[in-house]
Amino acid sequence: MLTRGVVGSLMVLLGGFVVSTLPHSAPALQLDLLVDLRATMTGRMIGLSVVMAGLGLLGAAWLSLCRAVAHPVETGQDPVDLVRWATFLWCAPLLLAPPLFSRDGWSYAAQGMLTHVDASPYAYGPDVLSGPVTEAVDPRWMETVTPYGPLPLAIGDLAAGVTGNPWMLVVVHRLAALVGLALLAWAVPRMARWTGVNPGLATALVVASPLMMANGVGGLHNDLTMVGLMAAGLVVAVERHWALGALLGGLAAAVKAPGGLVCIAIALATLPPAVGMLVRLRRFVGVAVVSLGALVLLGLGWGVGLGWVEALTVPGTVNTPLSMPTVVGGWLDALAALVGLGTDPATFLDLTRLAGNVAALGFAVWVALRWETGSRERAVAAAAAVTGVMILLSPVVHLWYFLWVVPFLAPLRLPRMGSVGLVFVSVVAGIVAPLDSSLHGAYIAIVLGSLFATATVAVLLLTRPSRARVERIAAAPPWLVPAARSTPRTDATPG
């Protein structure tokens, strides 16, 4: 099981050198074999096949891991320790990998360099830089300001003060992502113990899945750092003090704005049960002051200010098929053109996106004002609900956005179909990761890759033995430990 996952990770690493965008100055491009493979469609298909086969091996190893920790008595090992060890082994080969299946990591490197040379990434795009640091940045984002908060910019600034090598800058950002993964490995079993759920299985569902390996670790997205801080913030708020949790919630928002959503769960969890509206509002104001204070002070202290607020619309400049408002708006615009309404091409797209944002915000406010207080389990559910609705109604959704919600779903007592669905999404979102944006219009590769992905998912999830394995995971006794008391610590009383 562990060896199979390591082999799969190594295959993803090796194939990734063929299919991923690399800086022209990368030492790896001095290898003739690699250059030859990258130069032809046949070579790229070989690389893509190696990557997807590696992801398939990781998926098979992960399913075996989930089955093992779902029935820990059969293995005789501490399930959480086993999951953490497996995650470490499977992540290790990817540490030095280029950003896989997306160029975002190269943009992070350039944005950190911009911060280091005092050219605010909220005012300038990477195009004002020169040299190797911009060679692999996606041309779409070369003249675009960053929508990220000040924390990744500060990390990139510090790294750029040591080296200008874009590959090493990427490694630093991956290490930051792995800090987020470590925070999840620490926080998720604690949340699972609050709800009485098997902590080993909950941790495996979050930190070692194909979704995590492909999109969080390999894909190198800030979302992993963000969600690690979110989960840690909720745990620290409950087990230490709400203000410390709110501070971590502010740092999560300082990575990406949705990270601040965890502050709703923090306030709900740390209030006594059945408090009045005035007490509830006082706690939310306190949490907001601490979290927003951390966010604002970090931006001002690092000299990048609050420019990220205006840049929040940047991701919405692209259309993604996973965004429900975008798909519905596109259909309505096409229908309007068909019947001759005479509206502008993106009229309904803009309206559905606006409606989605308003509805998601309204739902978050409703959860904050109406959901039960003083229950740890309900607080975890609140975090899952607000992040899930945010993904559902977001104007742009990528595969790695699902990283936001899984850490809060896995510790909940889900029905069997919910557990099966979580396993299914985690496998599929990992296997299809290479088809997201890394192929850049290579339609033959996309078609063949889609067929490969379909076959891999079928083998992992739809054959009779695989269905039996997934059922065994979903049917495992979920409550292997008594649920922790739901009332918060006494130092979390209103005030």
N, C-alpha and C positions, 0 to 999 in steps of 0.2 A: 504493500500500500504506500508506504513512505517513499520507497525507491521509485515506484512507478510515477509518483508525483514529481520527484526530482528530475527524472528523465523527461517527463512532459515539459517541465519548466525549462530545461536545457534546450529542448527542441524549439520552444517558443523564442528563446534567446537567439538561437542560430538562424532560424527562419526570419526573425525580426530584422536581422541585418540586411536581408534581401528585400523585404517588402516595405521597410520604413524609410522615411526621408532622412538623409544624413547630410551634415554640412560638407561642402566640397572639399574642405581641408581636413576632414576626418582621417586619421591614420589608417582606419580600417579599409578605406578606399584605395589603399596602396596594394591590396591583395588582388592579384589578377583574377582569381577564381570568383571572388565576390563581385568585382566589376563586370565580369562576363555574365554572371547570373542576373545582375540587376539590369543589364542592357537589353535583354530579350524577354518577350512574353513568356516563352517556355521557362526561362530561368526564374522569372517572378512567380510563375505558377508552381514551380518546385518549392520556392520559398514559402508561398502561401500554404501549400499542402503540408509542409513540415510544421508550420505554425499551427494550423488547425488540427493536425494529428496530435501535436503537443497539448493543445487545449483539450482535446478529447481524452488524452491520458490523465491530465489534471482533473477533468470532470469525473472520470472513473475512479481515480484515487480519492477524490473528495466524497463521492457517494459511499465508498467503502469506509472512509473515516466517519461519516455521519452514522452509518449503520453500527460501527464499532462503539461510538460514544453514546448511541441511543440505548445500547444494552451493555453498560460498563461492567456489569457483574461477569459477563462472559470474557472480558479481556483482562481483568485484574489490574488495570492501570487507572490512574487518576485521569478522568476524561478531559478536564480542562488542560492539564499539563500535556497530554497527548496532542490535543488540538494546537496548542501554542508551539510545540516542538515541530509538528508537521508544517505549520505556517512558516516558521523560521526556515526550514529546509527548502520549502517550495519558493519562498521569496528570494533566497540567497542568489540563485543564478541570474535573477532579473535586476539585481542592484546596478550593474554596469550596462544594462541594455539601453539602447536609444529609446526615446518615447515611442511606444508602440500604438499603432492604429489611430494616431492623432498627432498633429504637430504642436499641440498646446504646450508641451514641455519646452520646446525651443522658444516659444513666445515668452514663457516665464523667465528663461535665461536672459532674453533681450530686455525684458521689463526691469529685471534686477539691475542690469547694466545701465539702463536709462536712469534709474534712481541713484545709482552710484555716481554718475556724472552730473547730477543735479538737473537733469532734464525730466521733469515730472511725467510719468507714464499716463497721468490724467490729462496732460496737455499735448503730448507728442506720441507718435507711433514709433515702432522700431526702425522705420525708414530713415530717421535722422542719424542713426548709427552707421558705422561701416566696419568691415572686417568679418571674421568668421562667425561672430555671435548672431548675425542676421541671415546667414546662408541658408538655414533650414526653416526659417519662419515662414508660415503660410502666407503667400502674397495677399490673400484676402484680408489679413490682419496687419499688414506692414504699415499702413497709414492710420490704424485704428487705436484709440486710447484703450486702456485696460479697464474692465468692469470689476476687477478684484479689489479687495480691501487692502489696507496698508501692511498686514502681516506678511504675506508672501513677498511683497516688495521689499520689506525690511530684510527678510531672509536672503533674497537675491542680491540686495545691496551689500550685505556682509560678505557673501560669497564672491561677488565681483571685486571686492577689495583684496581678495587673495589670488584670484586667477581670472583670466579672460577667456580661458578655454571653454567653449560652449558645452562640451561633453561633461567636464567636471562641474559646471554650473548646473547641468541637468541632474547629475548625481546628487548634488546638495538638495535640490528640490525633491528628488525621490526619497532622500533620507527624511525630509520633513514629512512627506506622505507616510513613510513608515513609522514615524512618531505617532501619527494619527492612527495607524493600524495597531500599534502597541497600546494606545489609549483604549481602543475598542476591545482588545484582548483583555484589558484590565477591567473595563466597565461593564461589558455585556454579561459576564457571569454573575456580577453583583446584582444587576437588574433582574436576571433570571432567578436568583435566590429570593428577591423580593416577592416575585409572583409564584414561587414554588415550581418553576419550570426547570427541567434538566439543564444545568449550566453548561455542561460539556457540549450538548447538542446545540444549544442556542449560540454558543461561541463558534462552533464549527459552521453553522449556517451563515454567520457574519464574516469571519476573518479568513476563512480558507477556501471559499467558494470560487468557482470559475468566474463569476461576476467580479469578485474582488481581485483575483489574480490578474485577469485580463484588463479590467478597466481601472481599478484602483492602483495596483502596483505597477503592472506593465504599462498601462495607458498614462500613468503619471498625471493625475488631475488633482487640483487643489481641493476637490470635493472630499477626498479621503482625510486630509488634515482637518477640514471643517467638521466633518461628522465625528471624528475622533474627539475633538474638543467639545462638541455638543453632548456626546454620551458621557464624557468625563464630567462635564459641567453639571449634568443632572445627578450623577452619583455623588459628587462632592457636595452639592447643595443639600441632598438628603442626609448624607452620612457625616457632614461637617457643619456647614452653615450656608444659608441661602445666598449671602453676599459673595462668598467664594465661588459658588456655582454660577452666579450672575456674571462674575468677572470672566470665567471661562466661556460663558455664553457670548459675552462681548468680543472675546478673542475669536470665537467661531465666526461671528459676523464680520470680524476684521479680515477673515479669509474670503468669504462670500456672504452676501447679505442674508440669504436664507438660513444661515447658521444661527441667527438671532431668534428663530422660531422656538428654539429649545427653552427660551426664557419663559414661555407660557407654561410649559411643563414644570419648570423649576418653581414658579410661583404656586402653582396648584399643589405640588407635592409637599411644599414646606409650610403650608397653612394648616391650622387645625381643621378638623371636619366641620362642615355645616356653618362656616363663618358667614357673617353678614356682608352685604355688598360693599360697605364702606371699608371694612377691614381688608376685603379682597382687593379693592382698588388701591389702598395704601401699600399693600405688598407689591402689586404690579408696578406702581410708581417707583418704589424702592429698587426693584429688580431692573427697571428701565434706566434709572439714574446710574446705577453701577455699570450695567452692560454698555450703555451708550457712552458713559464717561470713559470706559476702557477703550472703546472704539475710536472716539474723537481724540483722546489724548495720545493714542498711539500714532494716529495720522499726523497730528500737529507736531508731536515730538520728533517724528522722523522727517518732518519737513515736506510731506506730500499732501497734507491738508485733507479736505473732504471732497476732492474731485471725483471720487468713486461714485458719488450720488448721481451726478449727471451721466456717468458712463454706464449706469445700470441698464440702459436701453440697448447697449451694443450687442448682446447676444441675440436680441430680437431681430436683428438685421438679416438673419438666416431663417429659412423655413426647414423644419425637421418633421418627418412623417410620424414621429412618436408623440407630437403635440396635438392633443385633441382640438383645442381652439383653432390651431393652424389648419388642420385637416378640414374641420367643419367650415371654417371661413373660406378656405379654398374651394370647397364644393359649392358653397353659396355664391361665390363670385363667378364660378363657371356657369352655374344655373342662371344667374342674372345676365351674363353675356349671351347665353343661349336663347333666353326669352326676350332679349333686347331691352332691358331696363335702362340702359344708358348710364349706369353708375361707373365710377372710376374702377380700375382693375382690382385694387386691393381694399375696396370699401368694406366689404363684409369681413375680410380677414382682420382689418384693424378693429372692427366692432366686436368680433368674437374674442379677440385677444384682450381687449379692454374689459369685456364682460367677464372673462376668465379671471383676470387679475382682481377685479372688484369682488367676485364671488369667493375667491380664495382668501382675500383679506377679510371679508365678512365672516367666513367660516372660522378663521383664526380668532376673531373678536368674540364670536359666539362661544367657542370652546373656552376662551379665557374667562368669560363672564358667567357661564352657565354650567360648566362641568364641575363634577364633584371635587372637593378639596380634601387634603389630608390622606389621600390614598396613593401609595407608591405605584401600584399597578395601574390605576387610572391615569396617573401622570405619564407613565410610559406609553399608555394607549393614546394619550393626548399628543405626545410627540410624534407617534406614528401617524395619527390622523391628520395633523396640520401639515406635516411634510408630505404625506401621501396625496392630500388634496392639492397642495402646491404643485406637485409633479403633474397630477392629472390635468390641472387647469393652466399650467405654465405655457407661455407663448412659444417656448423652445424647450425641447426635451432631448437629451442625449442618453445613451445607455448608462453612462456613469452617474446620471442623476438618481438612479435606483439605489445607489449607495446611501442616499439620504435616509431612506425609510427602513431598510432591512434591519439595521441595528436596533430599531425600536419595535419592529414586528416580531423578530425572533424570540425575545424574552416573554412574549405574550402567550396565553393559553389559547392557541388557535384551534379551530375545528380541523378534522382530518383533511378536508378538502383545502383548507387554508394552508396547511403544512405542505401538502402535495404541490399546491400552486407556488409556494415560496421556493421549493426545490426546483420546480420546472423553470421558473423565471431565472433563478440563479444559474442554472446550466445553460439555458438558451442565450441569455444576455452575455455570458462568457464566450460561448462558441461562436456567436455571430459578430463579436467585437471587431475582427479584422475587416468586416464588410461595411463598417460605419463610414469612415471618411478616408481611410488610409490608401484606398485603391485609386482615388482621384480620377474617376471616369473611365477606368479600364474595364469596359463592359464585359468582355469575355471572362476576365478574372472574376468579376462580380457574379456572373452567371454560374461559372464552375465552382466558385467558392460557396455560393448559395446551395448548390447541389451537395457539395461536401458537407456543409453545415447540417443540411437536412438529414443526410445519412448518419452523421455523427449523433445528432439528437435522437434519431430513431433508435440507434443501437444503445444509447445510454438510458433512454427513458421509455421506449415504446415496445421493446421486445418483452417476451414473457418473463425471463429472468430479471430484466431491469425493472419491470413493473413490480415484481415481487420484492425487489430490494427497496424501491421507493416506498411501497406499502409498509414494509418492515420499519423503515425510518419513521413514517407518519403515524404508524400504529404503536410506536414505543410508548411506554408509560410516561406521560409528560411531567407528572408531579412527583419527582424523585426525592424532593426535600420539602419540608414544611414551609409554607409561605411565610415571609417575614411580616412582622406587624406593619400595618399600613399607616399608622400615625407617625408624623415626623418627630424629629428630636425636639426636646424641650427648648433648645436654644433657637428654634425656628418659630417661636411664638410671634404673634403680630406685633408690629412696632417699627 
